[in-house]
Amino acid sequence: MSPRLLLISIATILAFILPRPVLAQEDYRFDIGGGFGMTGYLGDANTSNLYQNPSWDAELLFRYIANPRWGFKTNFYVGGLRGDSSQMTNVFPSDRTFSFSTTFYEIGEIAEFNFLNYGMGEYYRRLKRFSPYIAAGLSMTLWTVDGHTYAGFTLPFGFGAKFKINRRLNLGLEFLMKKVFADRLDGENLRDPMAIKSSFAKNTDWYSTLTLTISYEFSKRCAACNYKD
């Protein structure tokens, strides 16, 4: 074997057995963005089909990225909700029918758990550009029906998926069901149309948001990480 061929062979072997450099660490602590989507309503004016009368929603979000698995999101929603009891098979006393339309405002905190290590970068962390996730939290919602303004705590929970367009840009799709701890989401007329005393267990007012978002990560977690033993 010639010396040149020997050197090429040694270099090839070393390329395979020596540790390979990983991509530079580029984690970010925060994420900000927004999106648009649609809403659905379930309550006394619609007891079965969530999207019988769909409406719209818009979202602003600010997320703290704790690690590739956990995120904590502050979100603000504005959207519409609609319902019409004349479309139901259930009949109210005296054959009365009711309809409503409202704009709601919601602010809340949601924890997200990614099923995969979400991100781009280091090989050893097995980061994935795509991950489904589950989410749950607590919100406050404000709305107005027939000139009356109401507010109540809301329990949002659901699931979604995230995709990294690049290191900083994220595309997301999220579906959340939201239980309202107040039986006036559809107005005073539908607070108790069957004349049955309301209770926490009987409360039937829910709404949903299905939102497509885009967000941008910022504030490097560690611009230069030099560890010493």
Backbone bond lengths (Angstrom), bond angles and torsions (degrees), N, CA, C in turn:
res aa  C-N    CA-C-N  psi(-1)  N-CA   C-N-CA  omega(-1)  CA-C   N-CA-C  phi
1 M - - - 1.478 - - 1.520 108.62 -
2 S 1.319 116.83 133.30 1.460 121.03 179.99 1.523 110.35 -71.22
3 P 1.356 117.71 153.37 1.468 120.42 178.12 1.528 113.02 -56.86
4 R 1.327 117.07 -37.96 1.478 120.40 -179.44 1.527 110.86 -64.65
5 L 1.350 116.16 -45.09 1.465 120.25 179.28 1.518 110.75 -65.30
6 L 1.342 117.20 -34.63 1.461 121.38 178.20 1.527 110.88 -64.96
7 L 1.332 116.64 -43.78 1.470 120.73 179.05 1.528 111.27 -63.24
8 I 1.330 116.41 -40.61 1.468 119.79 178.69 1.528 110.51 -63.86
9 S 1.322 116.75 -40.20 1.465 120.89 -179.84 1.515 110.97 -65.35
10 I 1.349 117.10 -43.23 1.476 120.64 179.32 1.523 110.66 -63.83
11 A 1.331 115.43 -42.48 1.472 119.12 179.95 1.524 111.27 -63.28
12 T 1.318 117.00 -38.92 1.464 121.16 179.12 1.522 111.30 -64.72
13 I 1.339 116.37 -43.02 1.471 120.70 179.85 1.522 110.54 -64.89
14 L 1.346 116.51 -44.07 1.477 120.14 179.94 1.523 111.63 -62.92
15 A 1.319 116.54 -33.84 1.471 120.12 179.99 1.517 111.46 -62.64
16 F 1.339 116.16 -29.88 1.458 120.22 -179.18 1.524 112.66 -87.00
17 I 1.345 117.73 -33.74 1.472 119.04 -172.83 1.516 113.34 -93.54
18 L 1.327 118.14 -23.92 1.456 119.05 179.79 1.529 110.36 -78.15
19 P 1.358 117.36 150.17 1.473 120.42 178.75 1.517 111.24 -59.31
20 R 1.331 114.75 139.14 1.456 119.64 179.26 1.525 109.73 -91.21
21 P 1.313 118.50 144.55 1.464 120.35 176.01 1.521 110.28 -68.01
22 V 1.330 115.39 142.77 1.465 120.58 177.57 1.507 109.16 -96.69
23 L 1.317 115.61 164.58 1.456 119.85 177.41 1.521 110.38 -64.23
24 A 1.293 117.58 146.05 1.461 121.18 -179.12 1.522 110.57 -61.01
25 Q 1.324 114.15 141.87 1.458 118.74 -179.66 1.518 110.05 -67.43
26 E 1.316 116.47 132.55 1.463 121.29 -178.82 1.522 108.85 -148.07
27 D 1.313 115.73 61.06 1.456 121.08 177.51 1.523 109.61 -86.39
28 Y 1.333 115.40 147.96 1.455 120.91 177.43 1.527 109.31 -123.11
29 R 1.322 114.58 148.61 1.470 119.73 -174.10 1.518 113.39 -90.28
30 F 1.329 117.45 -25.09 1.459 120.00 -172.56 1.530 111.19 -131.12
31 D 1.329 112.93 159.62 1.461 121.58 -176.48 1.523 107.05 -143.75
32 I 1.319 117.78 131.50 1.465 120.97 179.89 1.520 109.16 -133.79
33 G 1.343 116.37 143.73 1.461 118.14 -178.29 1.510 112.40 -179.13
34 G 1.316 115.14 -160.95 1.457 121.26 -178.69 1.510 110.78 -167.83
35 G 1.329 114.86 178.20 1.453 118.34 -179.87 1.509 112.80 -174.44
36 F 1.336 115.10 179.63 1.455 123.00 -178.95 1.527 109.37 -134.99
37 G 1.326 115.82 156.16 1.454 118.94 178.71 1.515 112.17 -171.23
38 M 1.327 115.37 -151.20 1.452 121.53 -177.18 1.519 110.24 -132.06
39 T 1.331 115.28 158.77 1.457 121.53 -179.93 1.526 110.17 -122.04
40 G 1.325 114.95 160.50 1.452 122.35 172.83 1.519 109.37 -135.97
41 Y 1.324 116.55 161.33 1.466 121.71 -175.98 1.523 110.08 -135.04
42 L 1.347 116.27 137.99 1.462 123.59 170.63 1.518 108.21 -130.22
43 G 1.320 115.75 128.40 1.463 120.18 -179.45 1.504 110.45 -177.13
44 D 1.306 116.33 -156.39 1.461 120.44 -177.57 1.528 112.89 -66.62
45 A 1.340 117.13 -23.34 1.462 120.26 178.88 1.525 112.26 -95.95
46 N 1.317 117.03 3.49 1.474 121.70 177.13 1.533 107.23 -167.96
47 T 1.301 117.70 104.25 1.459 121.44 -172.62 1.515 114.35 -102.22
48 S 1.335 118.73 -3.44 1.467 117.81 -172.90 1.521 114.83 -133.28
49 N 1.319 119.13 -48.60 1.464 122.36 -172.80 1.522 109.73 -99.79
50 L 1.331 115.82 107.37 1.464 120.87 -175.88 1.527 112.34 -57.07
51 Y 1.323 116.93 -35.70 1.465 120.56 -176.99 1.534 111.90 -110.19
52 Q 1.343 116.00 37.05 1.463 120.66 174.32 1.528 110.60 -61.96
53 N 1.342 115.71 -41.97 1.463 121.54 178.71 1.528 109.03 -133.20
54 P 1.320 118.03 76.04 1.465 119.96 -176.41 1.518 112.00 -67.56
55 S 1.323 114.85 153.72 1.460 120.36 176.02 1.528 108.06 -136.85
56 W 1.302 119.14 -157.00 1.457 123.79 -169.30 1.521 111.18 -119.75
57 D 1.328 116.14 162.13 1.459 120.64 170.02 1.520 110.31 -150.24
58 A 1.333 116.08 154.57 1.461 123.51 173.52 1.524 107.44 -131.58
59 E 1.330 116.41 145.02 1.466 120.80 -175.24 1.525 110.88 -133.11
60 L 1.330 116.05 140.89 1.451 124.04 166.13 1.520 107.00 -115.08
61 L 1.333 118.50 138.36 1.461 120.48 -176.19 1.514 111.44 -137.53
62 F 1.329 113.56 149.21 1.461 122.40 172.38 1.520 106.71 -136.18
63 R 1.330 116.70 122.27 1.467 120.70 -172.76 1.525 111.00 -120.94
64 Y 1.341 115.89 134.66 1.455 121.54 168.89 1.525 107.85 -94.81
65 I 1.324 116.54 122.27 1.464 121.54 -178.16 1.518 108.27 -94.48
66 A 1.322 117.24 100.32 1.457 121.00 -177.15 1.524 111.19 -70.81
67 N 1.325 116.64 -43.53 1.459 123.07 179.46 1.527 107.47 -166.43
68 P 1.340 119.84 -179.90 1.469 119.79 -177.38 1.530 114.85 -62.70
69 R 1.323 118.83 -13.70 1.457 121.09 -179.93 1.526 113.45 -102.44
70 W 1.330 118.39 -31.13 1.463 121.26 -172.35 1.522 111.87 -118.08
71 G 1.338 115.19 137.48 1.446 122.65 172.23 1.520 109.54 -137.14
72 F 1.343 116.37 149.77 1.466 121.40 -179.71 1.523 107.80 -127.62
73 K 1.327 115.26 115.93 1.462 121.44 -168.54 1.519 112.02 -111.91
74 T 1.334 115.62 129.45 1.460 122.27 166.92 1.520 106.82 -96.85
75 N 1.338 117.45 124.91 1.463 119.21 -176.89 1.527 111.68 -131.54
76 F 1.311 113.85 149.87 1.471 121.19 174.50 1.521 107.81 -125.57
77 Y 1.332 116.03 125.23 1.462 122.15 178.68 1.520 109.94 -114.81
78 V 1.315 115.74 146.98 1.452 123.19 163.00 1.519 105.88 -133.47
79 G 1.329 116.35 138.88 1.463 118.62 -177.14 1.504 112.23 -168.80
80 G 1.311 115.21 178.51 1.460 121.33 -179.90 1.520 111.30 -113.40
81 L 1.330 115.82 153.67 1.466 123.15 174.72 1.519 108.35 -137.75
82 R 1.348 116.00 142.55 1.459 120.88 -179.05 1.520 109.97 -142.66
83 G 1.334 115.52 149.66 1.451 120.66 175.45 1.513 111.22 -156.14
84 D 1.343 117.17 153.97 1.462 122.16 -178.92 1.520 108.60 -148.89
85 S 1.329 116.92 111.47 1.469 120.63 -175.72 1.528 112.65 -69.97
86 S 1.344 118.68 -16.92 1.467 120.41 179.51 1.526 111.90 -67.56
87 Q 1.340 117.51 -15.45 1.455 121.53 179.58 1.533 112.20 -87.58
88 M 1.338 116.81 -4.13 1.459 120.51 -177.41 1.525 111.19 -91.67
89 T 1.331 115.52 160.02 1.470 120.46 173.76 1.522 110.64 -83.54
90 N 1.356 117.21 -25.69 1.465 120.59 176.33 1.531 109.66 -66.19
91 V 1.322 115.50 144.16 1.466 121.56 -179.92 1.519 109.17 -117.67
92 F 1.344 116.02 130.51 1.454 120.98 177.32 1.529 109.94 -82.31
93 P 1.352 118.31 160.93 1.466 120.74 176.19 1.528 111.95 -52.83
94 S 1.328 116.05 140.82 1.471 123.81 -179.66 1.527 111.80 63.86
95 D 1.325 116.74 20.42 1.469 122.49 178.64 1.525 113.09 55.50
96 R 1.313 116.17 32.10 1.457 119.11 179.67 1.533 109.99 -74.56
97 T 1.322 116.48 150.31 1.460 122.51 174.34 1.531 108.58 -128.62
98 F 1.310 114.85 149.61 1.458 120.66 -178.58 1.527 109.12 -137.46
99 S 1.306 115.06 148.30 1.463 120.94 172.79 1.521 108.24 -138.82
100 F 1.318 115.97 158.22 1.466 119.79 178.78 1.519 109.04 -151.76
101 S 1.309 115.13 160.56 1.450 123.29 173.92 1.524 107.20 -148.98
102 T 1.319 117.30 134.81 1.456 119.80 -177.23 1.519 110.55 -148.65
103 T 1.317 115.26 159.86 1.462 122.78 169.57 1.519 107.64 -110.78
104 F 1.330 116.57 129.65 1.468 119.57 -178.55 1.523 110.11 -112.28
105 Y 1.335 114.44 156.98 1.462 122.71 175.49 1.523 107.29 -128.79
106 E 1.312 116.06 128.02 1.472 120.34 -174.57 1.522 110.43 -133.30
107 I 1.326 116.30 134.77 1.446 121.73 173.28 1.517 108.19 -131.33
108 G 1.332 116.92 137.68 1.452 118.10 -175.60 1.511 113.92 -165.01
109 E 1.339 113.99 178.35 1.458 123.44 178.39 1.523 108.49 -122.47
110 I 1.330 115.83 133.45 1.463 120.86 -177.58 1.527 109.49 -134.14
111 A 1.330 116.25 134.96 1.462 122.09 173.24 1.524 108.70 -96.69
112 E 1.334 116.36 137.34 1.456 122.01 -179.18 1.533 109.64 -121.02
113 F 1.322 116.13 136.27 1.461 121.13 175.65 1.522 108.85 -119.50
114 N 1.322 116.52 116.10 1.461 122.32 178.53 1.525 109.73 -81.93
115 F 1.317 117.28 133.88 1.457 120.83 178.50 1.535 111.91 -72.19
116 L 1.329 116.80 -24.12 1.461 122.07 177.99 1.522 109.19 -120.39
117 N 1.335 117.03 159.81 1.460 121.27 175.69 1.526 108.31 -69.98
118 Y 1.309 115.74 100.88 1.460 120.66 -171.13 1.524 110.86 -84.49
119 G 1.330 116.64 127.85 1.446 120.50 176.37 1.512 111.64 154.55
120 M 1.344 114.74 -174.57 1.464 122.38 175.70 1.521 107.47 -135.19
121 G 1.341 116.23 139.21 1.457 118.09 177.90 1.501 113.02 146.45
122 E 1.340 115.63 -119.59 1.460 122.34 -169.19 1.522 113.05 -60.93
123 Y 1.351 115.55 134.68 1.465 121.02 178.30 1.522 111.18 -65.98
124 Y 1.337 116.33 -40.07 1.461 119.32 -172.55 1.529 112.64 -67.38
125 R 1.330 117.76 -19.52 1.464 120.31 178.98 1.519 112.51 -88.58
126 R 1.330 116.25 -5.07 1.465 121.84 178.60 1.532 111.64 53.35
127 L 1.313 116.26 47.41 1.457 121.39 -179.64 1.526 110.59 -71.95
128 K 1.321 115.67 144.06 1.460 122.63 -179.21 1.524 109.97 -121.21
129 R 1.331 115.63 139.28 1.468 119.64 178.92 1.518 112.42 -74.46
130 F 1.320 117.37 -16.11 1.467 121.85 -179.89 1.529 109.11 -126.98
131 S 1.337 115.97 138.69 1.462 119.26 174.62 1.527 110.46 -154.44
132 P 1.324 117.58 132.88 1.463 120.36 166.54 1.530 108.95 -77.50
133 Y 1.324 116.69 159.62 1.464 120.17 -179.66 1.522 110.52 -152.51
134 I 1.328 115.06 163.39 1.460 122.18 172.12 1.519 108.11 -115.29
135 A 1.337 116.47 156.43 1.461 120.52 -174.95 1.521 110.52 -147.20
136 A 1.339 115.56 148.77 1.465 121.69 175.63 1.520 108.31 -159.19
137 G 1.333 116.05 153.51 1.451 118.65 -179.64 1.519 112.84 -173.30
138 L 1.323 115.48 -151.73 1.470 122.28 -179.12 1.521 108.22 -144.35
139 S 1.346 115.83 136.89 1.459 120.89 -178.23 1.524 110.88 -135.52
140 M 1.319 114.70 168.26 1.464 123.08 170.54 1.519 107.33 -122.23
141 T 1.344 116.13 130.12 1.467 121.50 -177.14 1.522 110.32 -120.86
142 L 1.324 115.86 139.21 1.465 123.58 178.53 1.516 107.82 -123.95
143 W 1.345 117.31 136.70 1.467 120.53 179.73 1.528 109.88 -154.11
144 T 1.336 116.36 164.87 1.458 122.67 -179.17 1.520 109.41 -132.21
145 V 1.343 116.56 130.65 1.462 122.67 176.89 1.525 108.36 -133.82
146 D 1.335 116.69 128.56 1.472 122.58 178.25 1.522 112.41 52.26
147 G 1.325 116.05 40.07 1.459 120.56 176.95 1.503 115.28 81.40
148 H 1.323 118.44 -1.16 1.463 122.36 178.84 1.524 109.26 -107.24
149 T 1.327 116.14 133.36 1.452 121.94 -179.36 1.523 110.00 -101.76
150 Y 1.325 115.98 134.81 1.461 121.80 -178.57 1.527 109.15 -129.70
151 A 1.319 115.21 161.85 1.462 121.54 176.10 1.520 108.55 -147.30
152 G 1.316 116.37 152.11 1.450 120.16 178.94 1.514 111.65 -167.37
153 F 1.331 115.25 156.70 1.457 120.00 174.07 1.528 109.57 -71.93
154 T 1.310 115.01 148.77 1.458 121.87 -177.86 1.527 108.94 -131.82
155 L 1.328 115.90 139.12 1.461 121.57 177.68 1.522 109.08 -108.01
156 P 1.354 118.66 100.90 1.467 121.17 178.67 1.536 111.40 -91.40
157 F 1.311 116.65 139.70 1.462 121.28 174.44 1.527 108.22 -154.92
158 G 1.332 116.08 150.02 1.454 118.90 -178.39 1.509 112.04 171.98
159 F 1.323 115.68 -148.02 1.459 121.23 -174.51 1.518 109.42 -151.69
160 G 1.331 115.57 167.26 1.450 120.03 179.39 1.508 111.17 -165.83
161 A 1.325 115.32 -170.71 1.455 121.91 178.15 1.526 108.34 -147.88
162 K 1.351 115.41 145.92 1.453 121.80 -179.63 1.529 109.21 -124.67
163 F 1.329 115.36 147.09 1.467 120.68 176.19 1.517 108.40 -139.70
164 K 1.335 116.59 131.05 1.451 121.49 178.52 1.527 110.09 -86.03
165 I 1.319 116.60 114.37 1.456 121.63 174.01 1.524 108.95 -69.14
166 N 1.333 115.92 -42.91 1.460 123.28 170.88 1.525 107.11 -151.87
167 R 1.340 117.72 -166.29 1.464 119.70 -174.89 1.520 113.20 -59.33
168 R 1.320 117.63 -31.11 1.462 119.91 -174.87 1.518 114.51 -109.34
169 L 1.323 118.40 -26.48 1.459 120.91 -176.07 1.527 111.38 -94.13
170 N 1.330 116.03 133.14 1.454 122.19 -179.36 1.522 110.09 -125.82
171 L 1.316 115.51 138.12 1.457 122.59 173.90 1.522 107.69 -109.50
172 G 1.331 117.50 132.44 1.459 120.32 -177.16 1.512 112.68 -135.57
173 L 1.328 115.60 152.49 1.457 122.78 172.73 1.515 107.01 -134.95
174 E 1.344 116.60 124.21 1.463 120.66 -172.98 1.523 111.18 -134.49
175 F 1.340 115.07 134.04 1.464 121.61 174.37 1.518 108.41 -116.07
176 L 1.341 116.34 125.59 1.458 121.93 179.21 1.520 110.05 -128.86
177 M 1.343 116.41 132.30 1.456 122.29 166.71 1.520 107.75 -94.69
178 K 1.343 116.77 142.04 1.459 120.37 -173.15 1.527 110.25 -133.27
179 K 1.327 115.23 114.15 1.466 121.05 177.96 1.521 108.83 -88.22
180 V 1.320 116.02 125.92 1.459 121.76 -178.39 1.521 109.11 -96.17
181 F 1.340 117.21 126.62 1.458 121.32 179.78 1.525 110.14 -87.12
182 A 1.320 115.67 53.76 1.459 123.69 175.81 1.517 106.73 -165.41
183 D 1.322 117.31 134.43 1.463 120.35 -175.47 1.521 112.02 -96.72
184 R 1.350 115.23 42.41 1.471 119.81 179.19 1.517 111.51 -130.31
185 L 1.317 118.74 18.95 1.451 120.27 -179.69 1.521 111.27 -59.16
186 D 1.330 116.56 -32.92 1.457 122.12 -179.86 1.525 113.09 -101.76
187 G 1.332 117.27 13.63 1.456 121.16 174.91 1.509 114.00 103.10
188 E 1.335 114.93 169.86 1.463 121.57 -177.46 1.522 111.90 -67.61
189 N 1.332 118.45 -34.58 1.466 121.05 -178.83 1.521 112.72 -63.54
190 L 1.324 115.88 -28.41 1.459 120.09 -178.79 1.526 112.29 -105.12
191 R 1.307 116.90 18.10 1.464 119.54 177.58 1.522 110.95 -66.92
192 D 1.349 116.36 -39.57 1.463 120.02 -179.48 1.519 109.11 -153.71
193 P 1.350 118.57 65.85 1.469 121.03 -173.71 1.526 114.04 -67.63
194 M 1.315 117.96 -22.10 1.465 121.17 179.43 1.524 112.85 -93.23
195 A 1.349 115.87 4.58 1.469 121.11 179.48 1.525 111.93 59.15
196 I 1.342 115.77 37.40 1.465 122.27 175.67 1.519 107.00 -111.46
197 K 1.316 117.00 130.41 1.450 121.28 -176.74 1.522 110.38 -56.48
198 S 1.331 116.37 129.68 1.450 121.11 -177.24 1.518 110.84 -75.67
199 S 1.318 115.38 153.60 1.452 121.59 175.92 1.512 108.16 -152.32
200 F 1.327 116.49 170.63 1.460 120.66 179.46 1.525 110.89 -59.56
201 A 1.330 115.70 -42.09 1.463 119.92 -177.26 1.523 111.91 -68.64
202 K 1.356 117.13 -30.39 1.466 120.54 -176.16 1.525 112.72 -87.30
203 N 1.311 116.59 -15.62 1.456 120.11 -177.30 1.529 110.31 -51.56
204 T 1.331 115.93 126.51 1.468 119.93 -174.05 1.525 113.60 -115.68
205 D 1.309 118.04 9.88 1.464 120.00 -174.39 1.528 111.34 -89.91
206 W 1.328 114.93 118.80 1.454 123.56 178.28 1.536 108.48 -137.17
207 Y 1.319 116.03 157.16 1.459 120.17 165.59 1.529 108.61 -146.95
208 S 1.310 115.94 164.17 1.457 120.85 -177.25 1.520 110.10 -130.47
209 T 1.340 115.41 156.73 1.459 121.81 172.28 1.531 108.14 -129.83
210 L 1.302 115.97 133.59 1.466 123.31 173.90 1.525 105.57 -122.67
211 T 1.341 117.01 107.30 1.456 121.04 -166.11 1.522 111.86 -128.74
212 L 1.323 115.26 132.02 1.459 122.78 173.30 1.523 107.73 -97.03
213 T 1.344 117.23 125.16 1.461 120.94 -174.56 1.519 111.43 -125.46
214 I 1.322 114.97 158.20 1.456 122.35 168.89 1.522 106.94 -133.24
215 S 1.329 116.53 137.79 1.462 119.90 -175.52 1.517 110.68 -141.20
216 Y 1.344 114.80 161.44 1.466 122.42 -175.00 1.521 109.20 -127.89
217 E 1.326 116.95 127.53 1.464 121.92 -179.63 1.526 110.46 -88.37
218 F 1.348 115.96 146.34 1.452 120.41 179.46 1.530 109.92 -152.45
219 S 1.320 116.10 171.34 1.469 125.18 -179.15 1.522 110.83 67.99
220 K 1.335 115.85 90.26 1.457 120.67 -179.40 1.527 110.83 -59.18
221 R 1.320 114.23 134.96 1.455 119.42 178.88 1.527 110.66 -70.59
222 C 1.336 116.28 -37.39 1.470 120.18 -176.63 1.521 107.94 -152.37
223 A 1.331 116.76 95.71 1.456 119.97 -177.65 1.531 111.51 -69.54
224 A 1.348 117.68 -34.08 1.468 121.74 177.79 1.522 107.67 -143.58
225 C 1.307 117.55 106.79 1.453 122.02 -176.09 1.521 108.99 -104.05
226 N 1.308 117.36 105.74 1.453 122.92 178.50 1.533 108.36 -117.69
227 Y 1.300 116.60 102.96 1.458 121.44 -177.16 1.523 110.53 -97.13
228 K 1.312 116.12 140.86 1.464 121.80 175.74 1.517 109.09 -123.12
229 D 1.324 116.16 142.75 1.461 120.85 177.30 1.526 110.07 -73.37
